[in-house]
Amino acid sequence: MTITYEWRGEVGETELEALHAAAFGRPPGEGGWTEQLRRHSLGWVCARDDGTLVGFVNVAWDGGTHAFLLDTVVAPDRQGEGIGTALVRRAADEARAAGCGWLHVDFEEPLRTFYFDACGFRPTAAGLLALTS
């Protein structure tokens, strides 16, 4: 088994929505991924095993020096194999190559060890304002 990682790789709406639905334990929705990626992303990384999408991360950006990790996901039956760490590493390398100076990520508490220990992020002071109730 060899996982391949591709920056701005071809990814289908259905397969990406299915991966997110499986990983987040919800039924597949309408998606909208292709349009979101086209309009707002510096790029994304697809992880594939023999053609099957097993991981994905989106790199949004501000058009300048700040890039943002969004939608990091690994197939539930493939978690713990280092795929997520490799996705983030490739995303960071590509953001750096594009001239970004900062890579930001928000995450829920259970992912703290993943982002800080496995991926090398550092805690920072940040703020969040909920715009919906």
LOSE-201655 format. One record per atom (N, C-alpha, C, O): residue number from 1; residue in one letter; y, x, z. Coordinates in steps of 0.02 Angstrom, whole numbers, plus 50000, padded with zeros to 5 digits. Each point is the difference from the previous one (the first is absolute). Layout:
N
REC  resi  resn      Y      X      Z
REC   NUM     a      Y      X      Z
...
***
This chain:
133
REC  resi  resn      Y      X      Z
REC     1     m  49942  50042  50000
REC     1     m  50058  49958  50000
REC     1     m  50062  50045  50000
REC     1     m  50011  50040  50046
REC     2     t  50030  49952  49902
REC     2     t  50062  50037  49995
REC     2     t  50057  49951  49994
REC     2     t  50003  49960  49953
REC     3     i  50043  50043  50094
REC     3     i  50059  49957  49998
REC     3     i  50052  50035  49957
REC     3     i  50013  50059  50009
REC     4     t  50017  49904  49945
REC     4     t  50056  50026  49961
REC     4     t  50064  49966  50022
REC     4     t  50000  49941  50018
REC     5     y  50053  50097  49982
REC     5     y  50066  49975  50021
REC     5     y  50048  50008  49942
REC     5     y  50006  50054  49972
REC     6     e  50027  49892  50010
REC     6     e  50044  50002  49942
REC     6     e  50069  49972  50018
REC     6     e  50006  49944  50024
REC     7     w  50045  50097  49962
REC     7     w  50069  49979  50009
REC     7     w  50019  49954  49942
REC     7     w  49989  50016  49942
REC     8     r  50039  49927  50076
REC     8     r  50020  49949  49951
REC     8     r  49941  49980  49956
REC     8     r  50008  49987  49940
REC     9     g  49934  50010  50090
REC     9     g  49939  49981  49963
REC     9     g  50001  49927  49980
REC     9     g  50033  49959  50031
REC    10     e  49930  50027  49916
REC    10     e  49993  49931  49979
REC    10     e  49966  49961  50056
REC    10     e  49950  50021  50029
REC    11     v  50078  49921  49986
REC    11     v  49971  49958  50052
REC    11     v  50011  49927  49980
REC    11     v  50056  49980  49982
REC    12     g  49892  49981  50022
REC    12     g  50003  49930  49981
REC    12     g  50022  49957  50059
REC    12     g  49984  50014  50058
REC    13     e  50051  49933  49925
REC    13     e  50024  49952  50050
REC    13     e  49943  49973  50043
REC    13     e  50005  49998  50061
REC    14     t  49940  49982  49907
REC    14     t  49944  49969  50035
REC    14     t  49965  50050  50047
REC    14     t  49985  49983  50057
REC    15     e  50003  50078  49919
REC    15     e  49965  50048  50042
REC    15     e  50043  50023  50059
REC    15     e  49974  50012  50054
REC    16     l  50091  49993  49936
REC    16     l  50044  50021  50054
REC    16     l  50006  49945  50053
REC    16     l  50000  50014  50060
REC    17     e  50006  49925  49917
REC    17     e  50004  49944  50048
REC    17     e  49934  49992  50038
REC    17     e  50000  49986  50060
REC    18     a  49944  50024  49906
REC    18     a  49934  49995  50033
REC    18     a  49992  50054  50053
REC    18     a  49974  49987  50054
REC    19     l  50050  50075  49931
REC    19     l  49996  50054  50049
REC    19     l  50041  49984  50062
REC    19     l  49976  50008  50056
REC    20     h  50085  49969  49935
REC    20     h  50043  49982  50057
REC    20     h  49970  49941  50040
REC    20     h  50000  50001  50061
REC    21     a  49975  49950  49904
REC    21     a  49970  49942  50035
REC    21     a  49941  50022  50042
REC    21     a  49994  49978  50058
REC    22     a  49963  50064  49915
REC    22     a  49941  50023  50038
REC    22     a  50021  50041  50060
REC    22     a  49973  49992  50055
REC    23     a  50075  50053  49936
REC    23     a  50021  50045  50054
REC    23     a  50037  49963  50055
REC    23     a  49995  50019  50059
REC    24     f  50041  49929  49923
REC    24     f  50040  49964  50050
REC    24     f  49968  49935  50022
REC    24     f  50031  49960  50035
REC    25     g  49906  50027  49943
REC    25     g  49962  49943  50022
REC    25     g  50031  49933  49984
REC    25     g  50004  49955  50042
REC    26     r  50019  50038  49897
REC    26     r  50031  49938  49979
REC    26     r  49975  49983  49930
REC    26     r  49975  50044  49964
REC    27     p  50032  49894  50015
REC    27     p  49980  49983  49932
REC    27     p  50049  50030  49950
REC    27     p  50059  50008  50015
REC    28     p  49918  50008  49925
REC    28     p  50045  50025  49949
REC    28     p  50056  49950  49985
REC    28     p  49989  49939  50001
REC    29     g  50070  50087  49987
REC    29     g  50057  49957  49984
REC    29     g  50020  50007  49928
REC    29     g  49959  50018  49957
REC    30     e  50103  49967  50030
REC    30     e  50025  50002  49931
REC    30     e  50017  50070  49976
REC    30     e  50006  50011  49940
REC    31     g  50001  50035  50105
REC    31     g  50014  50069  49980
REC    31     g  50073  50012  49986
REC    31     g  50042  49996  50046
REC    32     g  49975  50019  49893
REC    32     g  50067  50020  49982
REC    32     g  50009  50076  50004
REC    32     g  50056  50025  49997
REC    33     w  49889  50010  50010
REC    33     w  50002  50073  50009
REC    33     w  50030  50036  49940
REC    33     w  50041  50045  50009
REC    34     t  49939  49937  49931
REC    34     t  50022  50037  49941
REC    34     t  50076  49999  49995
REC    34     t  50030  50052  49988
REC    35     e  49999  49891  50021
REC    35     e  50073  49994  49996
REC    35     e  50034  50039  50056
REC    35     e  50050  50034  49989
REC    36     q  49922  49961  50072
REC    36     q  50028  50036  50057
REC    36     q  49999  50076  49987
REC    36     q  50050  50034  50012
REC    37     l  49895  49991  49964
REC    37     l  49994  50071  49986
REC    37     l  50050  50022  49947
REC    37     l  50034  50051  50006
REC    38     r  49970  49910  49941
REC    38     r  50044  50017  49944
REC    38     r  50073  50002  50022
REC    38     r  50037  50044  49979
REC    39     r  49983  49908  50062
REC    39     r  50071  49994  50018
REC    39     r  50023  50044  50058
REC    39     r  50058  50020  50001
REC    40     h  49896  49996  50047
REC    40     h  50024  50030  50062
REC    40     h  49967  50067  50018
REC    40     h  50018  50029  50052
REC    41     s  49937  49995  49909
REC    41     s  49961  50058  50022
REC    41     s  50019  50064  49964
REC    41     s  50012  50001  49940
REC    42     l  49989  50052  50098
REC    42     l  50002  50067  49971
REC    42     l  49932  50012  49967
REC    42     l  49996  50029  49946
REC    43     g  49953  49949  50088
REC    43     g  49931  50007  49975
REC    43     g  49951  49972  50050
REC    43     g  50020  49969  50050
REC    44     w  49917  50041  49937
REC    44     w  49947  49978  50043
REC    44     w  49940  50044  49987
REC    44     w  49996  50035  49949
REC    45     v  49958  49964  50098
REC    45     v  49939  50039  49993
REC    45     v  49941  49953  50003
REC    45     v  49994  49959  50046
REC    46     c  49962  50046  49906
REC    46     c  49937  49962  49998
REC    46     c  49943  50047  50016
REC    46     c  49996  50055  49972
REC    47     a  49960  49925  50072
REC    47     a  49939  50037  50014
REC    47     a  49942  49960  49970
REC    47     a  49993  49940  50013
REC    48     r  49967  50093  49946
REC    48     r  49944  49966  49967
REC    48     r  49935  50039  50011
REC    48     r  49999  50062  50001
REC    49     d  49948  49900  50007
REC    49     d  49933  50027  50004
REC    49     d  49962  49970  49942
REC    49     d  49984  49941  50000
REC    50     d  50001  50101  49950
REC    50     d  49963  49977  49941
REC    50     d  50034  49939  49969
REC    50     d  49967  49952  49980
REC    51     g  50100  50050  50016
REC    51     g  50038  49947  49968
REC    51     g  50020  49943  50045
REC    51     g  50043  49960  49982
REC    52     t  49927  50035  50078
REC    52     t  50017  49946  50046
REC    52     t  50058  50020  50045
REC    52     t  49999  50054  50030
REC    53     l  50050  49903  49974
REC    53     l  50058  50013  50043
REC    53     l  49978  49996  50073
REC    53     l  49979  49947  50024
REC    54     v  50026  50109  50013
REC    54     v  49980  50002  50071
REC    54     v  50059  50016  50045
REC    54     v  49993  49998  50061
REC    55     g  50066  50018  49910
REC    55     g  50058  50014  50041
REC    55     g  50063  49997  49958
REC    55     g  49999  50008  49939
REC    56     f  50057  49982  50096
REC    56     f  50064  49993  49965
REC    56     f  50057  50011  50049
REC    56     f  49995  49982  50059
REC    57     v  50059  50049  49918
REC    57     v  50062  50003  50038
REC    57     v  50058  49997  49951
REC    57     v  49998  50030  49947
REC    58     n  50053  49933  50072
REC    58     n  50061  49991  49960
REC    58     n  50054  50045  50029
REC    58     n  50007  50005  50061
REC    59     v  50033  50026  49896
REC    59     v  50057  50040  50022
REC    59     v  50063  49968  49971
REC    59     v  50018  50011  49942
REC    60     a  50016  49951  50100
REC    60     a  50064  49971  49980
REC    60     a  50054  50053  50014
REC    60     a  49987  50049  50035
REC    61     w  50072  49941  49937
REC    61     w  50053  50049  50013
REC    61     w  50068  49969  49991
REC    61     w  50008  49945  49975
REC    62     d  50042  50093  50047
REC    62     d  50069  49977  49996
REC    62     d  50035  50027  49937
REC    62     d  50060  49990  49993
REC    63     g  49904  50043  49964
REC    63     g  50030  50029  49940
REC    63     g  50029  50068  50013
REC    63     g  50028  50031  49954
REC    64     g  49967  49993  50107
REC    64     g  50028  50065  50018
REC    64     g  49951  50042  50038
REC    64     g  49949  50022  49973
REC    65     t  50066  49990  50090
REC    65     t  49961  50048  50040
REC    65     t  49949  49968  50047
REC    65     t  49959  50035  50029
REC    66     h  50043  49899  49979
REC    66     h  49956  49966  50048
REC    66     h  49944  49962  49963
REC    66     h  50014  49959  49956
REC    67     a  49924  50056  50063
REC    67     a  49942  49964  49975
REC    67     a  49966  49966  50059
REC    67     a  50007  50022  50057
REC    68     f  49957  49925  49929
REC    68     f  49971  49958  50052
REC    68     f  49928  49982  49982
REC    68     f  49987  49975  49945
REC    69     l  49967  50039  50100
REC    69     l  49931  49979  49989
REC    69     l  49993  49927  50016
REC    69     l  50023  49976  50051
REC    70     l  49945  49988  49904
REC    70     l  49986  49929  50009
REC    70     l  49929  49985  49978
REC    70     l  49974  50033  49955
REC    71     d  49997  49917  50076
REC    71     d  49936  49973  49975
REC    71     d  49943  50050  49999
REC    71     d  49956  49995  49957
REC    72     t  50043  50052  50089
REC    72     t  49943  50047  50003
REC    72     t  49937  49960  50018
REC    72     t  49999  49964  50049
REC    73     v  49950  50044  49910
REC    73     v  49939  49961  50011
REC    73     v  49939  50038  49974
REC    73     v  50003  50033  49949
REC    74     v  49943  49961  50089
REC    74     v  49936  50028  49981
REC    74     v  49948  49945  50009
REC    74     v  50002  49963  50049
REC    75     a  49952  50032  49905
REC    75     a  49947  49949  50004
REC    75     a  49966  50005  50069
REC    75     a  49985  50055  50022
REC    76     p  50002  49889  50010
REC    76     p  49972  50001  50068
REC    76     p  49936  50042  50006
REC    76     p  49990  50034  50050
REC    77     d  49966  49963  49900
REC    77     d  49938  50037  50005
REC    77     d  50007  50074  49983
REC    77     d  49952  50038  50002
REC    78     r  50110  49984  49983
REC    78     r  50013  50070  49984
REC    78     r  50048  50033  50049
REC    78     r  50017  50058  49992
REC    79     q  50004  49905  50059
REC    79     q  50046  50028  50049
REC    79     q  49964  50053  50042
REC    79     q  49940  49995  50012
REC    80     g  50097  50055  50009
REC    80     g  49972  50054  50040
REC    80     g  49973  50058  49959
REC    80     g  49971  50046  50028
REC    81     e  50038  49951  49906
REC    81     e  49975  50053  49956
REC    81     e  50054  50049  49978
REC    81     e  49987  50047  49963
REC    82     g  50075  49943  50061
REC    82     g  50055  50044  49980
REC    82     g  50038  49977  49939
REC    82     g  50045  50035  49976
REC    83     i  49938  49907  49997
REC    83     i  50033  49975  49940
REC    83     i  50073  49984  50015
REC    83     i  50044  50018  49961
REC    84     g  49970  49950  50095
REC    84     g  50069  49983  50017
REC    84     g  50043  50062  50009
REC    84     g  50057  50002  49976
REC    85     t  49917  50048  50057
REC    85     t  50037  50063  50009
REC    85     t  50014  50033  49933
REC    85     t  50056  50025  49989
REC    86     a  49895  49975  49966
REC    86     a  50010  50029  49934
REC    86     a  50051  49961  49959
REC    86     a  50040  50029  49963
REC    87     l  49960  49905  50044
REC    87     l  50050  49958  49966
REC    87     l  50070  50019  50022
REC    87     l  50045  50010  49959
REC    88     v  49964  49994  50107
REC    88     v  50066  50016  50028
REC    88     v  50021  50070  49980
REC    88     v  50058  50012  49983
REC    89     r  49896  50035  50019
REC    89     r  50016  50069  49980
REC    89     r  50024  50003  49928
REC    89     r  50050  50032  49985
REC    90     r  49915  49934  49970
REC    90     r  50019  50000  49930
REC    90     r  50068  49965  49991
REC    90     r  50042  50024  49962
REC    91     a  49969  49920  50073
REC    91     a  50064  49965  49997
REC    91     a  50057  50046  50022
REC    91     a  50052  50001  49969
REC    92     a  49938  50036  50085
REC    92     a  50051  50046  50026
REC    92     a  50013  50056  49949
REC    92     a  50058  50017  49989
REC    93     d  49890  50010  49982
REC    93     d  50009  50053  49950
REC    93     d  50040  49975  49940
REC    93     d  50045  50035  49976
REC    94     e  49941  49905  50001
REC    94     e  50034  49973  49941
REC    94     e  50073  49982  50017
REC    94     e  50044  50010  49959
REC    95     a  49968  49963  50100
REC    95     a  50068  49984  50021
REC    95     a  50041  50064  50005
REC    95     a  50058  50002  49979
REC    96     r  49912  50050  50049
REC    96     r  50034  50066  50005
REC    96     r  50015  50026  49930
REC    96     r  50055  50024  49987
REC    97     a  49897  49972  49967
REC    97     a  50010  50024  49932
REC    97     a  50055  49961  49963
REC    97     a  50032  50027  49955
REC    98     a  49979  49911  50065
REC    98     a  50052  49958  49970
REC    98     a  50069  50014  50030
REC    98     a  50050  49970  49979
REC    99     g  49953  50074  50071
REC    99     g  50064  50018  50030
REC    99     g  50016  49963  50064
REC    99     g  50056  50007  50026
REC   100     c  49898  49955  50000
REC   100     c  50012  49965  50063
REC   100     c  49998  50049  50058
REC   100     c  49959  50047  50000
REC   101     g  50084  49943  50048
REC   101     g  50002  50043  50059
REC   101     g  49968  49969  50061
REC   101     g  49986  50035  50049
REC   102     w  50001  49900  49948
REC   102     w  49973  49964  50058
REC   102     w  49949  49950  49977
REC   102     w  50008  49967  49949
REC   103     l  49938  50027  50090
REC   103     l  49950  49948  49989
REC   103     l  49994  49960  50064
REC   103     l  49980  50026  50052
REC   104     h  50036  49911  49945
REC   104     h  50000  49955  50057
REC   104     h  49937  49957  50000
REC   104     h  49971  49987  49947
REC   105     v  50009  49991  50112
REC   105     v  49945  49951  50004
REC   105     v  50010  49959  50063
REC   105     v  50017  50025  50053
REC   106     d  49970  49910  49941
REC   106     d  49996  49955  50057
REC   106     d  49926  49981  50007
REC   106     d  49964  49996  49950
REC   107     f  50015  49993  50111
REC   107     f  49929  49983  50010
REC   107     f  49992  49964  50066
REC   107     f  50043  50004  50044
REC   108     e  49901  49963  49963
REC   108     e  49982  49968  50063
REC   108     e  49968  50051  50046
REC   108     e  49972  50050  49977
REC   109     e  50032  49938  50087
REC   109     e  49977  50047  50051
REC   109     e  49930  50028  49989
REC   109     e  49990  50060  50010
REC   110     p  49960  49899  49969
REC   110     p  49933  50030  49990
REC   110     p  49997  50055  49947
REC   110     p  49951  50037  49998
REC   111     l  50100  49968  49960
REC   111     l  50000  50052  49948
REC   111     l  50038  50063  50020
REC   111     l  50007  50045  49960
REC   112     r  50017  49957  50100
REC   112     r  50039  50057  50025
REC   112     r  49963  50066  49992
REC   112     r  50029  50048  49974
REC   113     t  49910  49955  50047
REC   113     t  49960  50062  49995
REC   113     t  49991  50020  49927
REC   113     t  50005  50060  49984
REC   114     f  49982  49893  49973
REC   114     f  49993  50015  49929
REC   114     f  50063  50033  49972
REC   114     f  49996  50054  49971
REC   115     y  50061  49914  50038
REC   115     y  50061  50026  49970
REC   115     y  50025  50064  50034
REC   115     y  50024  50046  49967
REC   116     f  49972  49957  50099
REC   116     f  50026  50058  50036
REC   116     f  49951  50059  49998
REC   116     f  50020  50056  49984
REC   117     d  49919  49932  50033
REC   117     d  49951  50055  50005
REC   117     d  49970  50019  49933
REC   117     d  49999  50059  49983
REC   118     a  49977  49893  49979
REC   118     a  49966  50016  49937
REC   118     a  50049  50016  49944
REC   118     a  49985  50043  49957
REC   119     c  50072  49923  50042
REC   119     c  50046  50008  49943
REC   119     c  50061  50043  50014
REC   119     c  50035  50019  49954
REC   120     g  49979  49997  50110
REC   120     g  50054  50045  50016
REC   120     g  50069  49970  50008
REC   120     g  50050  50037  50002
REC   121     f  49955  49897  50001
REC   121     f  50066  49970  50012
REC   121     f  50021  50014  50071
REC   121     f  49959  50012  50044
REC   122     r  50106  49987  49968
REC   122     r  50028  50009  50067
REC   122     r  50036  49936  50022
REC   122     r  50028  49965  49958
REC   123     p  49970  50020  50106
REC   123     p  50037  49941  50023
REC   123     p  50075  50012  49995
REC   123     p  50024  50056  50010
REC   124     t  50013  49892  49974
REC   124     t  50072  50003  49996
REC   124     t  50029  49937  50033
REC   124     t  49965  49951  50010
REC   125     a  50099  50052  50005
REC   125     a  50034  49940  50022
REC   125     a  50014  49958  49937
REC   125     a  50023  50026  49950
REC   126     a  49963  49911  50054
REC   126     a  50011  49956  49943
REC   126     a  50015  49930  50026
REC   126     a  49989  49986  50059
REC   127     g  50036  49973  49899
REC   127     g  50015  49932  50019
REC   127     g  49971  49952  49950
REC   127     g  49987  50018  49942
REC   128     l  50003  49921  50080
REC   128     l  49973  49948  49957
REC   128     l  50035  49934  50016
REC   128     l  50005  49982  50059
REC   129     l  50018  49984  49892
REC   129     l  50032  49936  50008
REC   129     l  49960  49948  49961
REC   129     l  49995  50005  49939
REC   130     a  49978  49947  50096
REC   130     a  49962  49947  49967
REC   130     a  50049  49954  49964
REC   130     a  50047  49974  50030
REC   131     l  49942  50016  49906
REC   131     l  50045  49958  49960
REC   131     l  49973  49930  49990
REC   131     l  50035  49956  49973
REC   132     t  49904  50032  50050
REC   132     t  49970  49934  49999
REC   132     t  49972  49985  50069
REC   132     t  49986  50046  50038
REC   133     s  50008  49892  49977
REC   133     s  49974  49983  50067
REC   133     s  49926  49989  49999
REC   133     s  49970  49985  50051
***
